[in-house]
Amino acid sequence: MVYILGGWQTDFAANWSRQGMEIADAFAESVGKGLEATGLEPKDIECGHVGNFVAELFAGQGLLGGFFGLVHPDFEGMPTSRHEGACASGSLAVLAAAADIEAGRYDLACVVGLEQMRNVPGDVAAQHLGTAAWAGHEWQDANYLWPRAFSDLGHEYERRWGLKYEHLMRIAEINFTNAKRNPNAQTRTWKFTDASFTADNEANPVVEGMMRKQDCGQVTDGAAVVFLASPRRAEEYAKKRGIRLESLPRIKGWGHRSSSISFDQKVRASEGQPYVFPQVRRAILDARDRAGIKDISEIHAVETHDCFTTTEYMAIEHLGLTLPGEAWKAIEDDSIAIGGRLPINPSGGLIGLGHPVGATGVRMTLDAYKQVTERAGDYQIDGARNVQTLNIGGSTTTTVSLLIGT
């Protein structure tokens, strides 16, 4: 059993290079603020794990575990490692830290996820992020590779079951609305008109294929940190603060599945099956099975990977909120909105809150922690006791799902 003691995230609206910050500065800030938020000391931490996708390309920097040594002298000698799985990098770092604890190697781990992405032009950022696809083989004619990829996912849904663009726009509208409640959201001050969530070429211009501006997750500078503890260490932490151990959230279950890097291969293989991405469905069910959760009604909120509206559309049915091909039903009746049957992305998600790639899985873990401890502020879901995360790398090449609760 692995407990979550808390954490911290940066303001996802920040532009680090414009503020004169390097990626190392953001790393130090997030760890320092995380320690402060949890009341932990650097000497308490026994190992460090970092989730990051492409710091070598955006920042010219590898070996990110070495940044711990810049934060505080007490981190000198502490074992560290870095984990990469494209957009699922942060969740892989969480899984690795949890495995360290479950193996009995260490009792207290610091997990940092971070990415700097706003220091290069948009077309260069798109090239860097495109390395999570099958390099040289997929979407070579696209100006923006990932919008094209998830436009193709939309077309696959259109072919199999039918798809209405207004349903995708409702997903976007809900996530942007939720983001206005979140003081760390990149888009919290953005202004929209009635035309913003339509196929209006001026208010919502095409990016690639069927993906328009409001369909897309953000390019973001951001970091998040969480601290994971063994039962023994969590009990010490709780006792020192005069709280019940049972009040601390824990990772109740996890799922981790991988598939071919080829989008076409995945889609062809699932032809005639209920789910477009069977491994995504398996990861979701693995997390629930390990948590002992039998029915979706036991889950009170979801933080899912909405890198594009079509990704969340896919997730709605893979999560089991609707039958395959019927995600539109949960959109039309607002099941996914705050106050609905299963609120999805109360934080604003990748579309509203932002998507610093390597930080996203750690940020999802932190938001799940906030929800089940009633620390989510204006985007709190009443009575949330179990929150599921769904974090996807590439075209669902890597999928990680966590079930976090008290």
N, C-alpha and C positions, 0 to 999 in steps of 0.2 A: 504494500500500500504506500502511495506517495502523496504527500500533502502539499498544498500550495499556500505559502505564507504571505504572499502579496507581491507587489511589483509597482511598476511605473511606466508611463510612455511619454514620448515627446509630443509637442504640438505638431501635428501632421501638416499644418499650413506653412510651416517654416521652410525657408530656402537657405540651406546651410552655407553655401558659397557666398550668397549675398550678405549673410551675417558674419562673414569672415571665419567660419568654422570649417574645420576638416572633419573627416569621418571619425578620427580618433577623439576629437573634442566631443562629438555627439555620443560616442561610446562611453566616455568618462562621465558625461553628464547623466546619462540614463542609469548607469550603475550607481553613481553617487546618490542620485535622487531616489533610486529604488531602495538602497540601504537605509536612507533617511525615512522613507515611507513605512518601512517594515520594522525599523528599530534594530536592525542588524548591524554588526561591525564587520569590516573586511576580514579580520582574523577569524570570524565565525565560518566563512565560506571555505569549503573543502575542495571544490572543483568548479571549473567554468566551462560552459558550452556556448558556442556562437553559431547562430543561423544567418547565413548570408549567401546570396546567389553570385553576383558578379562585381565585387569590389575591385577586382583586378582591372576590369574594363572601365567602370565609371570613375574610380578613384585611384587607379594604378597601385592598389594595395592588396596584398595577400597576407596570410599568416595573422589573421585577426585576433586569435587567442592571445597574442603577445600584447594586445592593448590593455589587458588586465594589469600588467606590470606598470603601466603609466598612470593607473588610477590611484593606487595606494601602495606604499612599500610592503604592507602586509600580504599583498597578493604574490609577492616574489616567491617562486618555488611551487605555486599552486598548479596542478595539472589542468591543462586547457585543451580544447579541440574545436574545430570548425566543421559545420555540416552543410552540405549543399544538395538541394533537390528542387531547384528552380523556385517557384512560388511557394513550395511546401518546405523550404529550408528551415524556417523557424520551428515548425512542428517536428521536424526530424531532430532538431537540437533538443526540444522538450523530451522527445522519446528517448534520446541517448542519455540525457541527464536522469530521467526516471529509471532507466535500466541500470545505471551506475548505483543508484540508491537501492533498487530492488536486489541487486547483486550483493549488497552489503559492503561495497567498496568505500562509499562515502555516505554521510548523513545529511549534508546540506550542499545544494548546488545552486549556482547562479546561471541563469539562461538568458542570453542577450540575443535579440534579433535586430538587425539593422540593414539599411540600404540607403546609399546616396544616389539620387537619380536625376536631380534637377540642375546639375552642373554642366550638362551638355545639350546641344540642340535636339529637338524632338526626333528628327530622322536618325540621329546617331543613337539616341536612347532606344529607338525601335530596333536598330540593328543589334545592339547589345542584348536586349531582351529576347530577340529572335534566336539566340543560341540555345534556348531550351527546346526548340523544335528540331527536327531531323535536318541538320545543316546540309545545305546543298541539294536537298531533295523535296522540300515542302514549300509551297507558296512563294516560289522564286520571283513571280511577277508582281507580288504585292508591295506597295509602298510601306504599309504598316502590317507586319506579318500576323500578329495576334488578333487584331480586329478581323482580318480575313479568315483566320482559323475559326474563330467563334461565330463569324457570319456563316461559314460552312456548316457549323453545328446547327444554326438556325434553319438553314436550308434542309438539313437532314430531318429535323423535326417537321418541317413543312411537308417534306416528301412522305414521311411515315404516317403522320397524324393530322397535318394541317397546323398552321401557326398564324396568329394575327399580331401585327406589329403593335397594336394598342395594348396588348397584354405585356409585351416587353417594356413599353413605356410606363405602364403602371408600376412595374418592378422598380424602374429608375426613380419614378416620382416618390415612391415610398421610401427608398433609401436616402434620397436627397432630403426628404422631410425629416427622417430620423436624425440625419447628420446635424440638422439645426439645433437639436437638443444636446449635442455632444461638444463640449468646450475644446476638444482636441481635433475636431474634424477639419479637414482641408477645405471643404466646401461650405462651411457653416454660415458664411456671409454672402454666398452666391445668390444672385437674383434670377428669377425665372418668370416667364410670361406663360399665358395659356398655350402659346405656340411651341414652347420649349419641349413639350412632351408629345409632339406630333412629328409627322414626316415632312415638316417644313424645312426647306433647304437653307433658309437663312437663319432661322432660330435654332435649328438642329441639323447642321450640315452632315453629309455623308463622310465617313472616314474610310471605310472599306466595305464593299458589298452592302449588306443590310444593316451594318453597324454604323450608327450615327453618333454624334458627340455625346449625347446623354446615355447611350448604351455602354459607355466605356468606363472602366476603373481609372483611377488617377495615377499620374506619374508623381511620385512622392519622395521626399526626404523624411526618414523617420526611424525611430528606434523604440523598442519595448524590452522590458526586463521582467522576469518572474524568478522567484526563489522556491525551490522544491526541497522537501525535507522528508526524512524517514519518520516512521511513527515515534521512535524514541526521541528524535530531535524536535519533532512537532509537539510532543507532550511537554518537553522542557520549555519550549517557546510559549505554549499556552499557559502553563503553570506560572511562569514569570510575569505574565500579563493578566493573570486572574481571570482567564476565559476558559471555557470548556473545550477540550480537544475536539469534541464532536461539532463544534461551531466552525472549525477550520475546513475549507473545501479540500477535496482530494480528487485525484485522477481515478475515477471509478472504472473506466474502461477505455480501451484504445483499439483502433484498427489502422493497419498500414498495408496497402496493396500497391503493386506496380503493374504496369502493362507496357506494351510495345511503345517505343517513341514515335512510331508512325501513326498519325491520325487516321489515315485511310485504312490501315490494317485493323485498327481497333473498331472502326465503324463497320467495316465489312464483316468482321468476326461476330458482331452482335446482330447481324441481320436475322430477323425472325425471332429474336429473343425479346423478352419484355422490356429490358433496359438497354439504352444506347451504350452505356458504360458499365458493364457488369462488375468491374473491379471497384468502382466507386460505391455501388450498392453493397458489395461485400465488406468494404472498409467500414461503412456506416453500421451494418449489422454486427460486425465483429466487435465494435466499440460497445454496442448495446448488450450483446451477449456477455461480454466480460464484466459489464456493470450490473448484470442481472435485471436489465430492463426489458420487459416483455412487450410493451405497447407504447406507441408514440405518444399517447396521452400522458405518459409519465415524464415527458420532456417538456419544459416550459419555455424554452427559447433556443434559437439556433444562431450561431455566427458562421455564415457560409461564405464560400469563395465566389463572389460576384465580380470577377475580373471583367465580365461583360454580362449584360442582361440575360443572354442566352445560357450562360453558365448557371445563373440562379434558377432560370426556368427549368433546366435539367435537374438541378439539385432538389427542387420542390418535390418532384415525383420520386427521385432516387432516395430521398429521406423517408418516403412513404406517406407524405401528407395527402397525395392523391394517387390514383392508379396511373400506370404509364400512359403517356399521351394526354393526360387530363390536368396538367399543371394549371391550365387556364382557370379551372374551377376555383382553386385556392386563391388565385389573383382576383377574380371577379367578386368573390365574397369577402375579400380583405382578411382572409385567414392569416396571411403573412404579415399584416400590419400590427403595430403596437395596439394591444387590446383584442387582437384576433386569436384564433384557435391555436396557432403556433407562430408567434412573432419571429420573423427572420431578419437578422441584421439590425437589431435595435440601435446598435452603435452607429449605423450608417453604412457599414460594410466597406468594400473596396471602392465602390462607386461614390459614396458620400463621405466616408471618413478618410479614405486614402489607401494606397497600396505600395508602401515601401517593401519591395518583394521579400527580402529576407526577414523582415520584421513581422510579417502578417500572421504567421502561425503563433508567434509568441504573443502578439497583440490580441488575437482571438482567445488565447488561454487566459490572458489578463482580464479581458472583458467577461469571460465566463465566470472567473473568480469574482469580479465586481457584482455580477448579477446575483449569484447565490449567496453573497454576503451583504446584499442590499447597499452596495457602494456605487451604483451606476448613476446616481443623481437623476437628472431629468429624463434619462432614457431607461430607467429602472422598470423591469417587468414585475408586477406585483406577484408575490408568492413564488418566485423562481427558486427552485431547489435543484433542478437538473438542467444543465445547458450542454448541448452538443455542438462541437465545432466540425467543420468540413473544410479542409485546406488542400488545394489541388496544385500540383506542379506540372507545367507544360500542358499538353492536351489530354489531361488526366493520366499522364505517364506515371506520376507518383500521387497517391492520395493518402492523406492521414486524417483520421477522425478521432476526436477525444470526447469522452463523456465526463463532465466535471460537475460535482455536486457535494452537498454536505450530508 
